[in-house]
């Protein structure tokens, strides 16, 4: 009886692995699976055995030839299956296939989120899901979606008058650009806005979800711009605000890197015909940091800092809103 059950489970694993192969989720043990994150191709080589193990029943006995599948210098005696280890390993394997250049659990989770939540919903799609569903059901016309991290999330609290009903904030504290790429369909496209205000990159520089090079950051922002423009959405791209130090990563000195990144983002805005909002110039203290009058912690703008940002984007949004009203008449 046990043997028959084991054979049946093995057949299920084989079918699931074959199905995953058809969708490009796994290859042979010696083949590279190349996934794109930004402009560079990131090679990984997940073994078919690892994917099969992720689909297997965690309480079943290991296959008899499990050790034989490993290299000769890496053969270990089989261990007793453990449900907790299985769940963690399966989640890690799945995430590695989607975002191979980034660890699943960030160095520092967003406020209020523990590691378990990050594994369950890494881009935090659930954060605004109920609000988005209500907006869609109401038929409300969205003018501008503000997508970003805590700098965007804190904006309506500090300056609520700048966010009338048709300006929708979709900032999430601590987020990096790859997380925002995954949020584009849910938090931007399905709301069908006229324009997207995109402000991101601070937490990539800080390494919130692991090391991220400049090519990946620029590539992810370029990807979001392309997604929006392909849907007929105008894009306003904001410069990464200045920062001399991150309170949660005091060992980093990000000022020069942010300046270099912003040069590339300005070029990106030009080539992709986006509105470029040079928030760095507006907030800079002259030494690569945020002006003391514009921030209480050196990273996040205060009300005065947001007012300086509004001086750049406000007139553009006002003109765009006037055009939109004229079209609706």
Buried (B, 14 or more C-beta within 10 A) or exposed (E): EEEEEBEEBBEEBEEBBEEBBEEEBBBEEEEEBBBEBBEEEBEEBBBBBBBBBBBBBBEBEEBEEBEEEEEEEEEEEEEEBEEEEBBBBBBBBBBBBBBBBBEBBBEBBBEEBEEEBBBEEBBBBEBBEEBBEEBEEEEEBBBBBBBBBBBBBBBBEBBEEBBEEBBBBBBBBBBBBBBBBBBBEBBBBEBBBBBBBBBBBBBBBBBBBBEBEBEBBBBBBBBBBEBBBEBEBBBBBBBBBBBBBBEBBEEBEBBEBBBEBBEBBBEBBEEBEBBBBBBBEBBBBEEBBBBEEBBEEBBBBBEBBBBBBBEBBEEBBEEBBEEBEEEEE
